[in-house]
Amino acid sequence: MITVAGLISEIQQRIETYNTNDYPLHKRVVESYDLLDSRHHILAEDIVSPFAIPRQNLSAMDGYAIAKDSILSADSTIDIVGESQAGSPYSGDITAGQGVRIFTGAVVPDSCDTVIMQENTNFAAIKDRIDKSQPYAITLSQDAKHDDNIRKQGEEVETGEAVF
């Protein structure tokens, strides 16, 4: 009687022989089908992604994108100089000690390396008395780490990566 491991080995060996000697891929006919008509067929070659997913660094939540080299410890003050929304990214300059209001799915400006959740700032206490069309300051209520809350470009799929 053959064991399960022995059976698996025999099947794998037969598949290898079939694909290498009996019916190698280069002898097979390649046909093109629409996606919905492609059931019960196999791919003749890998399908690779022509771009990274996500395509840019994106905010994973609502909050503040903070400039590189900013101090990220509790009680630090950050000057908010603009806003980045999905479909309407911030395009100005941002330097250390500054940031922009950002929403989930919005592009993180190139000069920023951290997104701080709005719940980890004093925003709830000041939101009714600030004019968001003008720069304003927030204070961090707890320490933050660089690269927090950012979906990095290509973190799901890199350009040229096989997806099928």
N, C-alpha and C positions, 0 to 999 in steps of 0.2 A: 504494500500500500504506500502511496506517495504522500509525503507530508505537505502541509500548506506552503512552507518555505520552498520545498522542492517544486511544487506546482507553479508557484510564482516565478521561480527561476526558469523553468521550462517555457512558460509563456513569454517571459522577457527575451529569452534566447530565440524563440521562434519569431517574435516580432522583429528582432534585430536582423535575423537571416532574411526575412521577407523584405524588409526595407533596404537591405544592403545588396542582396543577391537576386532574389526572385522578382522584385518590382521596385527598383530604386526610384527615388523622387524624380530624377532627371528623365525617366522614361514615361512618367505619368502625364496625361493631358491636362493642361491648365485651361480652365474655363472661367469666365466672369459671370457673376450673378448679381442681381439686385439683392440687397440685404434680406428682404423678406422671402426671397426665393432661394436663399443659400442654406436652408436647413438640410441636414444629412450630408453635408459636404465638409471638406477640411480645407484650411487655408494652405495655399501653395507657398506663401512666404509671409513673414511677419509684417504686421501693420505697425508702423512707428508713428509716434506723435510728432507733428511738424512744429510744435511749440510746447513750452513749459506750462504746467497747470499747478497752481495759479500762474498767470502770466507775469504778475508783479507781486511784490510784498503787499499783503492785504491785512487789514485790521480784523482780528478775530472777534472783536466786541466794540461796543460804544465806550468812548473814553477820550484819552489824550495821547497823541503821538508825540514823543519827547525826543528832542535833538540829541545826537551823539554827544558824548562827553558831558552830559548834564549830570548833576548830583541827584541820585534817586533814593535818598534816605528820607525817612519820615520827617515831617516838618519842613522839607525843602519847598521853596517857592518856585514856580514855573510861570513864565509870562506866556500867555496864549495869544498868538498873533494872527490866527486864521482858522479855517475849517476845511476838512476834506470829507466829501460825501461820495458815495458810490456814484460813478458817472460824472463827478465834478471834483477832480483831485486838486489839492492845494499846489500852487506852482511857485510860490515865493521862496525867499531864502529863510532858513531857520538856523540859528546858532545855539551853542550850548546855553542852557538855562531857559530855552524857549520851547514852545510846542504848538500844536494845533489841535483843535477839537476834531475828533474823528468818529466815524460811525462804522458799524459792522459792514465789512465788504468793501470799504473804501481803500484806495491806494495809499499806502504809507509813504510819505515823502522820502526821497533818497537820503536826506540828511538826518533822518530819524531812525532810531534802532530799538525803540521800546514803545509799547502801548500800555498805558496805565488805565485800569478800569475806572470809570467815573465814581464808582462807589468807594474807591480808595483815595478820594480827594475830598476837599471841603465843598465841592460843587453844590451839593444839596442845600448847604447853609447859605450860599451866596447867589444862587441862580435867580432869585427874584429881584436882586438889586444890581445886576450887571447888564451892560449894553453889549450884546454879543457882536455887534458890528464894529466895536472898538476893542483894542487889546485889553486884556484883563489878566489877573494873576490867580492861580490856584495853589493850594498847599497840599502836599501829599500827606495822607493820614497813616501810611505805613510804607516800609521799604519796598522798593521794586527792583527787579532784575532786568539787565539788558536782554533784549530779544523776547521779552514776555509778550504774549498775546498777539503775535504776528504769524500769519500763515505765510511762510517763506516761498518765494518764487521757485517753482519746480519741486516743491516738497511732496506733491502728490504724483506728478508725472514730469520727468525731465525731457527736454527736447531730444528727439532721436530714440527715446526709450520705446521698446516694444510694448504695445498695449493689447495686441491680439496676436 
